[in-house]
């Protein structure tokens, strides 16, 4: 979503809530000057991408040992 700086000033609370769900680009004089975004969005996407990678029989301890052994 793209909004003007004036709209952001007028309805800040609304756009802060919206930024939790999607990126909000702020424009001034027709140019993008800032982006409101959820700082945890990328972390959630990364975590979701990891689901199902490890075999079902793998334990947390075995995964840690393998990770440490690779160092």
N, C-alpha and C positions, 0 to 999 in steps of 0.2 A: 504494500500500500504506500502511496505517496501523498504527503500532505504539505501544506505551506507552513512556514514558521509561525505565521499569524494564527492558523488553526491550532497548532500545538500550544501556543500561549493561551488560547481561549478554552481549550478542552484538554488540558494536560492529563488529568486523571483518566479520561476515556482512552487516550492513546497509550498511557502506561499499561493499562489493563490489556489493550490490544497487542502491545509489544510482547506480552507473555506468550502469545499464540503465533504471531507472525512478525516479520521485520517491517518496521515503519520508517520510510525514507522521508526526511525533512528537506524541503526545498526552499530556496530564497532566490527571488528574481529568476526563477525557472531552472536553477541549478541545484543539484543535490549537495547539501552541506553537512548532513549528519544522518546517522542511522540509529534508531532505537531497536534493540534486540534483546532477547532473553539470553543471559550469559550461560545458562545451563542447557540450552537447546542442543548445542553441539555435543555436550557430555552425554545427554540422553540418547542422541542418535548413535554415538559411538558405542555406548553400552548395549543398545538394542542390536547393533550389528554383531556383537560378540555372542549373543545367545545362540546356542546350538553348535558352537565350534568344538567344544570339548566333548569327547565321547561320554555317554551316560555313566559308564563305570569308573570314570576318572574321579579321584578324590581331590579335595582342595590341597591336602598335604602333598600328594604326588605332583600336582601342578606346580606348587611352590618349589619342590625339590628340582624339578626339571628346569624351571626358570633360573634358579641359582646355579645349576650345573652349566648352563649356557654362558654364564658370566665368566 
